[in-house]
Every structure is written in C-alpha cells, then in structure tokens.
Amino acid sequence: MPVIDYKCPYCGSNMTFDSETGTLSCPGCGRLSNIEQIQDPMTKQAFTEGEVREYHCNSCGAVIVTDPETSATTCSFCGSAVVLSDRLTGSLAPAQVIPFTISKEEAMQAFKKWCRKGLLTPSGFMSADRIKGITGIYVPFWLYDLHNIVDVKAHATKVRSYTRGDYHITETDHFEVYRKIQLNYVRLPIDASEKMNDELMDKLEPFPYDQLKPFKTPYLAGYIAEKYSFTDKELFPRAKEKTEPYIQAYIASTVSNYSTVNYTAKDIKTQVKQASYVLLPVWMVYYDYDHSEYTFAMNGQTGKVVGKPPISKGKVAAWFAGVSCVSFLALKLVSWMMGGGFI
C-alpha cells in the first residue's frame, strides 16, 4: 500500500521536517534538504472513505495501524516517519499548509513557562512536571471566503431633553431606518477534524496566513496529520454561526447615533466565494494532575497556549479574602474622609 518516507541519500537514515530550518533534516549525518527542490512522490491511487487498508513501514516492514482519519504518523516499531499518500490525493489533497516553526523542545519549554503564570492554579500544577505527552499534529481546516449581503429595517428614535423657563421638555423624533450592507470575510478558519475540540481550535487563532505554502508531503514527515472529517458544505452552517456576532456588531455600529433602535427586519444572505482545505500546525499537550488528565493546545507557529487548567480552592479563597479586605478598608477610608470616622 502507498506509504511515503524520506531516506537520507547519504546515510540512509529516516529524514523528518525540521521546524527551525524549514527543511527535511537527517538525524544521522545532519544533511538538510530543501523541500521546494524535492519531487513529491504522491500516489494517484485514491483513498475510499471507510475502506480498511493495510499499510507497511518501508523501513522495517511492520504493519502500520492508524485511525481512518490519519494521513501521516510514525511507525510504532521503528519510529520512522511515514505519510499515507493515498489519503492525501483527489478531494483529500490539501491546497496549502502552514509548517511548524516551534520544535517539540521549544513547545515543551513554552508550555512550562505558561503553567507558571497561573495565579489561581495549584502549586503542583505550576511546576509542570507531570506532562504525559506532547504531539505535533497538522489539523485539517477549511478556510472560507464569505460574502454577506445584509438588509436591515428598523424603527429608531432620537430623544432630546432641555429646560425652558419652568418647563422640562423632552422631544422625541421618530425615524424609519434602512441599511443595505455588504461584508466580506477572508480566510475564516473552521477545524474539520471530528477528534479536535472546536472551542480549543477557535481559541488558537489567529494563525499567520502569510506563512501558507503550497502543500507538499515532506512538511508532514515526523508529525501526525489528520484528514478532514467534514466537508466544506457540512461545516458551512458553523462558519455562518461564527460570523454572526461580528455581523450583528457591525449592524449596530451603523445605527449607533440613535437613542433607541427596534429592528423590524433583518435579512442576512451568506455566500461562499471560496473554501480551501488546509493543514495548520498544533501541538497537543496532555497533562496528568491529581488523578485527572487535562488537554491543552498550542499554536505551532505563534506559541499561543489554550486550555482550562485546574483551579486551587485555597488560592481562590485567599484572593477573595484579599479583595474583601481591600474593599472594606477603602469604604472605611471614604467614611473617614466624609467625617464618619473609623469604627
């Protein structure tokens, strides 16, 4: 079955993608190969959804067992980096990829530094000495270019109050408001992997889209890669839902000069101008603490870490006690300044 690995032409060692240099690197002799100059040996054989296939490692011959969504992995017997090329062809072929620029060692150090910043997390967690595992994954995303046409009708008022002689006068002017708005969203990311937590993936944004490169399989060598679980059409409703708050905020900004606004009609038509299938770099960190496992994600380009760490009840209680004490002293000081004195 179609398995791709990259052997060093000098010493025969298995080469992997090096995030620091952006090249294929040989751990044996140190050779670096420019990815742009490597011919991508992609197979033309298409992968059939749900089909069970047996893959064999080119280095040791062992059977490679993966989830149906996996398109790049490592051999569990010899550790060789392998790419399952038939899962990256046809409609499953990514258009672009953002390569990792943060190495595994750098990601580990950055995560430990992030743990130490948790003011309300337990001291044992802040030491970051219970990391169970860290895995570099190319997560499948759809990047949407959306065109929105918005028609809005509303009844609005402007209220003016003033005093004339002994009278306090309030004048209210009424307006029928109409707005026709066109809004474009470019490269709106929606993760397409069923395994990934949508909330975590959303919080990893933004990715540096100026770093997008035409997809080539050498970028995947040494990492895990997933193929999409959902098509662009299946995820279109979520893309619309994600832009909804921004559209509503923009509508509100166009009628902000009125005292009151009551919308009588809103019509939002959203069209997909383009949907591109891309792979984005994510470090997944698995942490054991107090008999529970916590999952965190790190942007493989920017180093941004997201996730929910445990909270120390003792630190929270101390924080509230400190805030209450400061508030009490502040109220007493105000009372003293106003002649009330201290009790």
N, C-alpha and C positions, 0 to 999 in steps of 0.2 A: 504494500500500500504506500501511497505517496508521502514520504517523510523527508524533510529537508533538514540537514545540519551543515555546518560550515567548518571544514577542516583547514588547519593552517597548511599552506603549501610548502612550508619549510620543515616543520617538525611533526605535522600530523595531529596536533592537539586540537581539541574542540574549541572553536572561537565563539565569543559572545559579544554582545553590544556593550561598548564602554560609554557610560553617560558623560564622563569628563571630556573625552576627546571627540565623541560623536562618531566613532569608528568601530569596526569589528576588531577585537583585541584577542591576541593569543596569550593565555596564561603560561604557556610553556617557554616560548622564546621571546615574547614581548612584541611580536610583529603587530603593526596596526594597518588595517586595510580600509581604504576609502570606500564607503558604501555606495557612493554615486558611480563608482567605477566597477562595481560588482554586477555581473549579469544575474538577474533574479530568476532562478530556475523554477518558476511557478508551473505546476502541472495544469493541464487544460481539463483534467477529469473533474467533473462537478460532484459536489457532495450532496447527497439526497437527505433531506430532513428526516430524522427519526431512523435512518438506516444504521444498523450496527456494523461497524467495520473493525478489523484487527490491524493495528499498526505495529511495526517492529523497529526497534532502535537500529540505526545504521552502524553504530559503534560496537554494541555488544550482542545484538540480535534479540534482546529481551522484548517481550510483548509490552506495548505501551497501552495502559488502561487510562482513559480520561472520561470526563463528563461529555455529553453530546455537544455542549456549548464551547468546549475548549478548542482553541486553534493553535496554541503554542504552549509548550510545557517543558519539563525536564524528565529524562529517563530516571525512574526510581531506583534502578540498579546501578548504573554507571555515572549518573549525574549529567549526561550530555544534554545540551540544549537542542530541542527538536521543534520543528514547525510542521504542522499538519496541513500541507499545502492545499489539499482539495477542499478544506473548509474556509479557504480564502479566495476562491475563484467565483466567477459568474456574479450573481447577485450578492454573494457573501464577500466580495472583494472590497475592502475599504478604499475610499478615494484618497484619504490623507491620514497622516499620523503625526502626533506631537511626541518626539522621542523624550525619554527620561534624561534629565540633566543632573538629578540628585542620585548619588550612588546609595547602595544599601547601608554602607557605613555612615554616610552623611545623614541619611534618613534616621538611622538609629540615634545618632547624637542629637539631631534636631528634635526628635520626639522626647528624649530625656530632658532636654532643656525646656521644652513646652510643659512637661509634667511638673517641673519645679516652680512654675509660675502659678499653680493652682492654689490660691489663697485659702479656699474653703475645702480643699481636698485633704484626705488623711495623710499624715506624715509618711506612712508606709508606702502610699501610692506615689508620693512626690519623689521618692528615691529612684523610681523607675527601674527596679532591679528584678521585676517579675514579668518581663516581656516573653511571651510564649512563642511568638513567631512574627516575622515581618516578610511580606510577599509583594513583589513588584508585579502589578497587573496592568495590562493595556485594556481599559474598559471601553466597550463599544458605545458610542454616542451617535445620535442623529443631530446634525446642525441644521436648523431651519432658518430660511429666509422667508419672513412672513410679511404680507401686505394687508393692512387693515383699512377698511372704509367704514367710517363711523358717522351715523346720522343721529342727532340728538335734538329733542324738543323739550322745552321746559317753561314753566311759569316762574318768573323771578320778580323780586321787589327791591326797591331802594327806599330806605327809611331815613328821613331827616328830621331831627328834633331841634327846636330853638325856642327862645323866650321872647315874647313881645309884650311889653308892659306887664300887666298882672297875669298874662296867659302863658302857659307852656304848650306849645303847638308841636304836633307830630304829623308830618306829611309822608304819605306812602305812595310811591309811583309803581305801577304795575307794567310788566313787560312780557311779551311772548318771545322767547329766545329760540333760535335755531342755529345749530352748528353742524357743519359738514367737515369732517376731519379725515386726513389720510396719515396713517402711521406705518412706518416700516421698521421691522426688527431684523437685524442681520446676525447670523450665527448664534441663534438661540439654542443652547445645548440641552438635550434630553437624553439621559442614560437609557440604553436599550438592553441592559442585562437584567434578567429576572432575579439573579442572585444578589445584585447590589441594592443597598438601601437607598431609596430615592432621596430621602432627606439628607443623608450624608453627601451624596453626589452633588446635590444642588448647592450645598454649603461650601464645596470645594472651589466653586467659581470665584473669580474668573480664571480661565486658562489663557495663556498668551497665544492667541490665534495667529499672530505674526510668525510663530515658530512652526506652523503647519508645513509638512513636507509631503510630497507625493509618496504614496505607500510603497515600501519595499520590505520584503520579508526579513532581511538582516537586522532591522530595528527590533525585531521580536526575539532574537536569539538571546537566551539566558533569562527570559521573563515568561510569565504566564500571560496568555492572551485569550480573550473571550470573543465569540461571535455573537451577533445580536440575537436576542430572544424575541424581539417585537419589531415589526416593520415600521417604516415612517408613517404609513397610513394608520396603523394601530395606535401609534403614540401621538398623532395629531391632536386629539382631544386634550391630552395633557399639555401639549405645547400652548394651546389656546388658553387653558386654565392658568398656566404660568404667566402669561402676558396680561391677564385680566386686571390685576391690581394696578399695573402701570398705565393701562388704557383708561381705567376709571380715574386715576390720579390726574392724567393729562386732561380728561374732560373737565374735571373740577377746576383745573387751573385756567380754563378758558372762560369760566363764569365767576371768577373769584371777586369781581368788582361789584357784585350784588349783595344785598343784605340777606336775602333768603332765596333759595333755588329749589323748586319742586319739579323733578323730572316727570314728564308725561309720556315720553317715548325714548327708547334707546335701541338702535339697530346697529349691531356690530357684525360686519362680514369680513371673514378672515380667509385669505387665500395663501397657499403655499407656492412661493415663487421657485424655491429650490430646497431640497433636503439631501444633505451629503452625509454619507456614512464614514465616520472617522474613529480612530482609536486614540484615547487620551491616557496619559500615564498617571497611575495611582499606586501609592504604597499603602497596603493594608496592614495595620498593626494589631496584633492580638495580645491582650494583657490579662494575666490572671491576678486577681486580688480578692482576698477574703472569700475564697471558695466560689467566686463568680468570674466569668470571662467578659471583658469589655473589648469592644471593637472600635478602632479609630481609623481614619483615613487621612492620607497626606497627599497633597498635590505634588506630583512628581517633577513639576517644573518650578513652582514657586515656594514649596515647602510649607504651605498653609496646612495646619492640622485641625481636624474637626472630629467631634465625638463628645459623648457625655461621660465625664469621669465621676467616680463616687464622691459623695459629699460627707464631710466629717460633721456629725451632730454636735460634737463638742465645740468645734470651731464656729459653727453657725450660732450656737447659744452664746458663745463669747462675743461674737460680732454684734448680735442683737443687744447684749448687755452693755457693750461699749457705746452703741448708738443711743440706747435709752439713757445712759449716764450723761452723755454729751448733751442730749436734748433737755434733760432735767436741769443741768447746770445753765444752759442757755436761757431757759424760761425763768430761772431764779435771777439771772443777771438782768434780764429785761424788767422783771418785777422790782428789783432793787433800783434800777435806773429811773423807774417811774415812781419811786418813793414808797414802794411796798415793803422794802427790806427783806432780809432772809429769815426764814422760819427754822 
